[in-house]
Amino acid sequence: MALAYNINTPGDLRRLPLSSLPGFCEELRAYLIDQISLNGGHFSSSLGVVELTVALHYVFNTPVDKLIWDVGHQAYPHKLITGRRPLFHTNRKQGGISGFPCIEESVFDAFGTGHSSTSISAILGMACAARYRNENERQHIAVIGDGAITAGLAFEGLNNAGFEQANMLIILNDNNMSIDANTGALQNYLTELTTGKKYNALKLHIKNLLSLMKQQDKWPFARIRQLEKIIKTSFLSYSNLFEALNIRYFGPVDGHDIEKLTGLLEKIKHIPGPKLLHCVTVKGKGFQHAMIDTPSWHATGKFDKLTGVRCKDAPGNKMNTFQEVFGKTLTTLARKNKRIIAITPAMLSGSALTAMKQEMADRVFDVGITEQHAVTFSAGLAADGLIPFCTIYSTFLQRAYDQVIHDVALQKLNVIFCIDRAGVVGADGPTHHGAFDISFLRCIPNIIGASPMDLEDFRNLLYTAQDKQEKGPFAIRYPKGTGIDNDSNGVFRKLEIGRGRRIKDGNNIAVLSLGPVGQYVKEAYEELAAEQIEVAHYDLRFFKPLDEKLLHAVFQKFAIVITIEDGCIAGGVGSGVMEFMVDHGYSSVLKRLGLPDTFATQGTQQQLHEIYGYDKNTLVALIRELHGSFAMTGNTGNILPAF
């Protein structure tokens, strides 16, 4: 590991002879495996780009030359080379370095990329900025995966890049995977580019022919370019997409041949205008288990690096994740209701739809990293009488906000949005927290919004959504997390839309919860019972519409009301309760718990709940404080409306 430990900057790397780079790559890959086996993290993507990362930093003058990684899952080798190796053990931990490129973390991170398909637009912006300032020597490189390039934003960037003709290089990292296997026509196209027999045979023939000509360097450039275009466009079954967009295409090239990569990059960087280098890599390279079962090794916890056996949590109660319950429940419902269709934008395994896909392949659509398309595709299914369950992570639903409003809610189409990873998600940090969905959905007409407190309630909400009579979308938000699974053996109960429930009665303080953070309320009132503090607990269940009958009863009885939710306070369900209180003239003291007006950092979910003040201990302390202050005034019981 001598080289890996002595290379702390790209400057150190560039002082190495070219012949030592293969050895350095092997050391770097081994170091990655060691560290991630001990600490967990995104795994197979980074293993697949070790040689590409080294070649880019060896050839280009980063950070003067701008380099963007898309998506940031693959940026671990980049972080190790750019001065963050001593901190790498803190990766994705509270107070540690981010698992994604982050502008605030390093000058080498030219652009933050936690969401996919942004790199081409961003690097084009930087290239145009350099052109505007006459910084003609600066280079601009975007590394984008073959999964990320399928998104509409990437196509918009490609189209504009071909028009602007700014100096930029797009590296297409083609490993035939995103998290799950890639889908779509573009993936088939890229496969054709790399495997077309006529193309590769002619390419080899031309290469051999030129190598025999001693004066090939005197060939007119225009003739060489013309021959290149003939090869690229005439011997595939269809024309080269990138060349048609006026972007020079090079490749495909072996993304693990470090010497060939560095040589090719050195030549390409002197060619002006937009260029695309097609690199073929192997996701998980160097770790056999990740190469065989790529989806499950996209991200991992701790594991034995020799056997590939993952470290398991301590034994205890039977715990299922919300994702597992979702996948099993939807499959059960789909067996009974032939109108149910599942849609996911490239999160088939993450959202636990793999088993349903295997059982009923024609009813599960993985549409790739295309959230906008996923929503409008679902709208089309609903408009034609089917019941689409559009399953999207909360953070990614932000990318399809216009489609939710215009294509679904406005037309009152029965799309069921299953909003996965709602609330703080933990180690993935601010780019992936599902903080905003309650706020941005509450203001949309015609939509129903709910969040289950437990797994049984989750099953019943899924059942209710596919059996409702009301027209319009139904959104169910649920966290990345587990719960005790009291399996109902397939027996479902239809819930009344917009109705909450009283979990526990009390006389001093009322706590209104939404979603699984209601479990904190149960723990809190059990602790406070010994202190003779009577806490009433209400599970709102729905954030739109709110249960006004329940709220009237609460505000007519309690002088102190607390709301708690796993989402941003601004515009959240607590804001909805506050609006109700003001609109109806109540004058209770209302305290709202949830995420403050900041982008939440990374850490475990429990740590983040504690940091931002909506965990059990914070709730207990707040109830004690409020009860104590009101006890001094003798006003902790019933109150009447102010007018």
Buried (B, 14 or more C-beta within 10 A) or exposed (E): EEBBEEBBBBEBBBEBEEEEBBBBBBBBBBBBBEBBBEBBBBBBBBBBBBBBBBBBBBBBBBBEBBBBBBBBBBBBBBBBBBBBBEEBEBBBBBEBBBBBBBEEBBEBBBBBBBBBBBBBBBBBBBBBBBBEEEEEEBBBBBBBBBBBBBBBBBBBBBBBBBEBBBBBBBBBBBBBBBBBBBBBEBBEBBBEBBEBEEBBEBBEEBEEEEEEEEEEEEEEEEEEEEEBBEBBBEBBEEEBBBBEBBBBBBBBBBBBBBEBBBBBBEEBBEEEBBBBBBBBBBBBBBBEBBBEEBBBBBBBBBBEBEEBEBEEEEEEEEEBBBBBBBBBBBBBBBEEEEBBBBBBBBBBBBBBBBBBBEEBEEBBBBBBBBBBBBBBBBBEBBBEEBBBBBBBBBBBBBBBBEBBBEBBBBBBBBBBBBBBBBBBBBBBBBBBBBBBBBBBBBEBEBBBBBBBBBBBBBBBBBBBBBEBEEEBBBBBBBBBBBBEBEEBEEEBEEBEBBEBBBBBEBBBBBBBBBBBBBBBBBBBBEBBEEEEBBBBBBBBBBBBBBBEEBBBBBBBBBBBBBBBBBBBBBBBBBBBBBEBBEEBEBBBBBBBBBBEEEEBBBBEBEBBBBBBBBBBBBBBEBBBEBBEEBEEEEEBEEBEEEE
